[in-house]
Amino acid sequence: MSKRIIIDTDPGQDDALAILLALSVPEQLEVAAVTTVAGNVGVAQTTVNALRICQLASRPDIPVYAGAAQPIMRPLHTAEFICGADGLAGMALPAPEQAAREVHAVTFLAEHLRASSRRVTICALGPLTNIALALRIAPEIAGKIERLVIMGGARDLGNMTAAAEFNFFVDPHAAAIVFGAGIPITLFPLSATYQAVASPARLTGFDTDGPVQAQILSMLRRERPGGAALGGGEGHPMHDPCTVAWLLWPELFEGRDCHIDIETAEGPTVGRSTIDWWDRSGQPANAHVIGTLDADAMFARIANCVKSLDNPEAIKEKTAP
């Protein structure tokens, strides 16, 4: 049986690749919905982007729900300086033919999880606002979440400030709620995801003749604006696809269980994730934190999977009831 997942996201180029990867393997991952949140760009644009990405993958049937437009307690910070004015610089995608569903993403999460007869895994690729709000209005849904696979936080230096990674900086209060909810969590901090740089050598498995792959390559080969090179190496770090790749190929990743605290007080360390990697606090672990990954193998497998998206008839056959 395929694993049922919801993707909570703020697309974003690396979000786009994560979504495309998930949609390319319907026999392994059943994408129940995509929920959007303000982050890389405002929520109106992240919602349009999610619809455009599903359309690119020939999956307009995937329901998209627009979510929180603001963090819980802070002004919104966005990242157009990295991802471009529309969040998907490097991709030339047409406007979506489908519209988002009328139900708010937070309401959808609460109602869907309450009613689900199966536990659901959530891939959280942006600020955790939607998930935190859903847990606040319906705390009982925590038991319906099999696992949260989160891209966020940093073991050492941040990429938004010296202390904080972008997603947790945008909504630290949401992150604090989520990490305190007692839900199984796998966390991909920057120290892991900056190992997943889309270098030219790692892009050789993608085919420019395929329209979906051509869009991916255009996105990943775009000029790198300031800040994209924080992880070193030649190419864009693909933070978010690591979450979906872990669901598919956990053998490519290594980590350890840790206790994590999120700094919510305003100041130079707001949004910092204190990851007790060496278990100095003695507090119980609240997440499995990824430390290392085999990026070469991960990119090779992603390239092999997304090729199927250039054969939409094959995807239709795989998703047929």
C-alpha positions as CSV (number, residue, x, y, z in Angstrom):
1,M,0.0,0.0,0.0
2,S,1.3,3.5,-0.9
3,K,2.0,5.9,1.9
4,R,-0.6,8.7,2.2
5,I,1.0,12.2,2.4
6,I,0.0,15.8,2.5
7,I,2.6,18.4,1.3
8,D,2.5,21.7,3.2
9,T,4.6,24.1,1.2
10,D,5.5,27.6,0.1
11,P,6.9,27.1,-3.5
12,G,9.9,28.0,-4.0
13,Q,12.1,26.2,-6.4
14,D,13.2,23.4,-4.1
15,D,9.6,23.0,-3.0
16,A,8.8,22.5,-6.7
17,L,11.2,19.7,-7.1
18,A,10.0,18.0,-3.9
19,I,6.4,18.1,-5.2
20,L,7.3,16.8,-8.6
21,L,9.3,14.0,-7.0
22,A,6.3,13.0,-4.8
23,L,3.9,13.1,-7.8
24,S,6.3,11.0,-9.9
25,V,5.9,7.9,-7.7
26,P,2.1,7.4,-7.2
27,E,2.7,3.7,-6.5
28,Q,4.7,4.6,-3.4
29,L,3.3,8.0,-2.3
30,E,-0.4,8.9,-2.5
31,V,-0.5,12.8,-2.4
32,A,-3.8,13.5,-0.7
33,A,-3.4,17.3,-1.0
34,V,-1.1,20.2,-1.2
35,T,-1.6,23.0,1.3
36,T,0.1,26.3,0.9
37,V,1.5,28.9,3.4
38,A,3.1,32.3,3.2
39,G,6.9,32.0,3.2
40,N,9.2,32.2,0.2
41,V,6.5,34.5,-1.3
42,G,3.0,35.5,-0.2
43,V,0.4,32.9,0.1
44,A,-1.6,34.0,-3.0
45,Q,1.5,33.4,-5.0
46,T,2.6,30.1,-3.3
47,T,-0.9,28.8,-4.0
48,V,-0.7,29.7,-7.7
49,N,2.8,28.1,-7.8
50,A,1.5,24.9,-6.2
51,L,-1.3,24.8,-8.9
52,R,1.2,25.4,-11.6
53,I,3.5,22.6,-10.4
54,C,0.7,20.1,-10.3
55,Q,-0.4,21.2,-13.8
56,L,3.2,20.7,-15.0
57,A,3.1,17.2,-13.6
58,S,-0.2,16.5,-15.4
59,R,-1.9,16.1,-12.0
60,P,-4.6,18.9,-11.9
61,D,-6.6,16.4,-9.8
62,I,-4.4,17.1,-6.8
63,P,-6.4,19.3,-4.5
64,V,-4.6,22.5,-3.4
65,Y,-5.7,24.5,-0.4
66,A,-4.5,28.0,0.4
67,G,-3.5,28.5,4.0
68,A,-2.1,31.1,6.4
69,A,-1.1,34.5,5.0
70,Q,0.8,35.6,8.1
71,P,2.9,34.0,10.8
72,I,1.1,33.5,14.1
73,M,2.7,36.4,16.0
74,R,5.3,38.1,13.7
75,P,5.3,40.2,10.5
76,L,5.8,38.1,7.4
77,H,9.3,37.9,6.0
78,T,9.7,36.5,2.4
79,A,12.6,35.4,0.2
80,E,12.2,36.9,-3.2
81,F,15.9,37.8,-3.1
82,I,16.6,34.0,-3.4
83,C,13.6,32.6,-5.3
84,G,12.6,35.5,-7.6
85,A,9.5,37.7,-7.6
86,D,7.1,34.8,-8.3
87,G,9.0,32.3,-6.2
88,L,9.9,30.1,-9.2
89,A,12.6,32.0,-11.0
90,G,14.0,29.9,-13.8
91,M,10.8,28.1,-14.6
92,A,8.4,29.4,-17.3
93,L,5.1,27.9,-16.2
94,P,1.7,29.0,-17.6
95,A,-1.1,30.2,-15.3
96,P,-3.0,27.3,-13.8
97,E,-6.2,26.2,-15.3
98,Q,-7.5,24.8,-12.0
99,A,-8.3,26.9,-8.9
100,A,-7.5,26.2,-5.3
101,R,-10.3,24.7,-3.2
102,E,-12.5,27.1,-1.3
103,V,-11.7,25.5,2.1
104,H,-8.9,27.1,4.1
105,A,-5.8,24.9,4.5
106,V,-6.0,24.9,8.3
107,T,-9.6,23.8,8.2
108,F,-8.8,21.1,5.6
109,L,-6.0,19.7,7.7
110,A,-8.2,19.5,10.8
111,E,-11.2,18.0,9.1
112,H,-9.2,15.6,6.8
113,L,-7.1,14.2,9.6
114,R,-10.1,13.9,12.0
115,A,-12.0,11.9,9.4
116,S,-9.1,9.8,8.0
117,S,-9.2,6.1,8.7
118,R,-5.4,6.0,7.9
119,R,-2.6,7.9,9.6
120,V,-1.1,10.5,7.3
121,T,2.5,11.7,6.9
122,I,3.0,15.4,6.4
123,C,5.9,16.8,4.4
124,A,6.4,20.3,5.8
125,L,8.5,22.4,3.4
126,G,7.8,25.9,4.6
127,P,6.9,27.8,7.8
128,L,4.9,25.6,10.1
129,T,2.0,28.0,10.5
130,N,-0.8,25.8,9.0
131,I,0.2,22.8,11.0
132,A,0.5,24.6,14.2
133,L,-2.9,26.3,13.8
134,A,-4.5,23.0,12.9
135,L,-3.1,21.4,16.1
136,R,-4.4,24.4,18.1
137,I,-8.0,24.1,16.9
138,A,-8.0,20.3,16.8
139,P,-5.3,18.9,19.1
140,E,-6.7,15.4,18.7
141,I,-5.4,15.2,15.1
142,A,-1.9,14.7,16.5
143,G,-2.7,11.1,16.8
144,K,-3.7,10.9,13.2
145,I,-0.3,12.1,12.0
146,E,2.0,9.2,11.4
147,R,5.1,11.5,11.1
148,L,6.0,15.1,10.2
149,V,9.0,15.3,7.9
150,I,10.2,18.8,8.2
151,M,12.7,20.9,6.4
152,G,13.8,23.6,8.9
153,G,16.2,24.7,11.5
154,A,19.9,24.6,11.8
155,R,22.4,22.8,14.0
156,D,24.9,25.7,13.7
157,L,24.6,28.9,11.5
158,G,21.3,30.0,10.0
159,N,20.6,31.2,6.5
160,M,18.2,34.0,7.3
161,T,20.1,35.3,10.3
162,A,23.3,34.1,12.0
163,A,21.1,32.1,14.3
164,A,18.0,31.1,12.4
165,E,17.1,29.1,9.3
166,F,14.4,30.8,7.1
167,N,11.3,28.6,7.8
168,F,11.7,28.7,11.6
169,F,12.7,32.4,11.5
170,V,9.4,33.3,9.6
171,D,7.2,31.6,12.2
172,P,9.1,30.4,15.4
173,H,6.0,30.3,17.4
174,A,4.5,27.7,15.0
175,A,7.7,25.7,15.1
176,A,7.6,25.7,18.9
177,I,4.0,24.4,18.9
178,V,4.8,21.7,16.5
179,F,7.9,20.4,18.3
180,G,5.9,20.4,21.5
181,A,3.0,18.4,20.2
182,G,4.4,14.9,20.7
183,I,4.2,13.9,17.1
184,P,7.0,11.8,15.5
185,I,9.2,14.2,13.6
186,T,12.1,13.7,11.1
187,L,14.0,17.0,10.8
188,F,16.2,18.1,7.9
189,P,18.3,21.1,9.2
190,L,20.6,23.1,7.0
191,S,23.6,21.1,8.0
192,A,22.0,18.2,6.2
193,T,20.3,19.9,3.3
194,Y,23.3,22.0,2.3
195,Q,24.9,18.6,1.4
196,A,22.2,18.3,-1.4
197,V,23.7,20.9,-3.8
198,A,22.4,20.5,-7.4
199,S,25.9,20.6,-9.0
200,P,26.3,20.2,-12.7
201,A,27.6,16.6,-12.2
202,R,24.4,15.7,-10.2
203,L,22.1,17.1,-13.0
204,T,23.5,14.9,-15.7
205,G,20.7,12.3,-15.2
206,F,18.0,14.8,-16.2
207,D,16.9,15.0,-19.9
208,T,16.5,18.3,-21.6
209,D,14.2,16.7,-24.2
210,G,11.5,16.1,-21.6
211,P,9.3,19.1,-20.9
212,V,9.1,18.5,-17.2
213,Q,12.8,17.8,-16.9
214,A,13.6,20.8,-19.0
215,Q,11.8,23.0,-16.6
216,I,13.6,21.4,-13.7
217,L,17.0,22.0,-15.3
218,S,16.1,25.6,-16.2
219,M,15.3,26.2,-12.6
220,L,18.4,24.5,-11.2
221,R,20.8,26.1,-13.7
222,R,19.5,29.6,-13.2
223,E,21.9,32.4,-12.1
224,R,22.5,32.1,-8.4
225,P,21.5,35.2,-6.4
226,G,23.2,36.3,-3.2
227,G,22.8,33.8,-0.5
228,A,22.3,30.7,-2.5
229,A,25.9,29.6,-2.2
230,L,25.9,29.4,1.6
231,G,26.4,25.6,1.4
232,G,29.4,25.9,-0.8
233,G,29.8,24.1,-4.1
234,E,28.5,24.9,-7.5
235,G,24.7,24.9,-7.7
236,H,21.6,25.5,-5.7
237,P,21.0,23.6,-2.5
238,M,17.9,21.5,-2.8
239,H,16.6,21.6,0.8
240,D,13.0,20.4,0.4
241,P,13.4,17.4,-1.9
242,C,15.3,15.7,0.9
243,T,12.1,15.2,2.8
244,V,10.4,13.3,0.1
245,A,13.6,11.4,-0.8
246,W,13.8,10.3,2.8
247,L,10.3,8.7,2.6
248,L,11.4,6.9,-0.5
249,W,15.0,5.9,0.3
250,P,15.7,6.2,4.0
251,E,18.8,4.1,3.5
252,L,20.5,7.2,2.0
253,F,20.3,9.2,5.2
254,E,21.7,8.9,8.7
255,G,20.8,10.8,11.8
256,R,20.1,10.6,15.5
257,D,17.2,11.4,18.0
258,C,17.6,14.8,19.6
259,H,15.8,17.3,21.8
260,I,15.1,20.5,20.0
261,D,14.1,23.9,21.5
262,I,12.9,26.8,19.4
263,E,13.7,30.4,20.4
264,T,10.5,32.6,20.2
265,A,11.7,35.7,22.0
266,E,12.4,38.6,19.7
267,G,16.0,39.5,19.3
268,P,19.1,38.3,17.4
269,T,18.4,34.6,18.1
270,V,14.7,34.5,17.3
271,G,13.9,31.4,15.3
272,R,17.0,29.6,16.4
273,S,16.6,25.8,16.8
274,T,18.8,24.5,19.6
275,I,19.5,20.9,18.5
276,D,20.9,18.9,21.3
277,W,23.1,16.7,19.0
278,W,25.3,15.5,21.9
279,D,22.5,15.0,24.4
280,R,23.9,17.5,26.9
281,S,20.5,18.5,28.3
282,G,19.2,15.0,29.2
283,Q,15.8,16.0,27.9
284,P,13.8,13.5,25.9
285,A,14.2,13.6,22.2
286,N,11.4,15.2,20.2
287,A,12.8,14.6,16.7
288,H,15.0,12.4,14.6
289,V,17.5,14.8,13.1
290,I,19.3,14.0,9.9
291,G,23.0,14.5,9.9
292,T,24.4,13.1,6.6
293,L,23.0,12.0,3.3
294,D,24.3,10.5,0.1
295,A,23.5,13.4,-2.3
296,D,24.9,11.7,-5.4
297,A,22.6,8.8,-5.1
298,M,19.7,11.0,-4.1
299,F,20.0,13.1,-7.2
300,A,20.4,10.1,-9.5
301,R,17.3,8.5,-8.1
302,I,15.3,11.8,-8.3
303,A,16.3,12.1,-11.9
304,N,15.2,8.6,-12.7
305,C,11.8,9.1,-11.0
306,V,10.8,12.5,-12.5
307,K,11.4,11.1,-16.0
308,S,8.0,9.4,-15.6
309,L,6.4,12.8,-15.5
310,D,7.2,13.3,-19.1
311,N,5.0,10.3,-19.9
312,P,1.6,11.5,-18.4
313,E,-0.2,8.5,-19.8
314,A,1.9,6.2,-17.7
315,I,1.2,8.4,-14.6
316,K,-2.5,8.2,-15.3
317,E,-2.4,4.4,-15.5
318,K,-0.6,4.3,-12.1
319,T,-3.1,6.6,-10.5
320,A,-6.2,5.0,-12.0
321,P,-8.6,3.6,-9.3
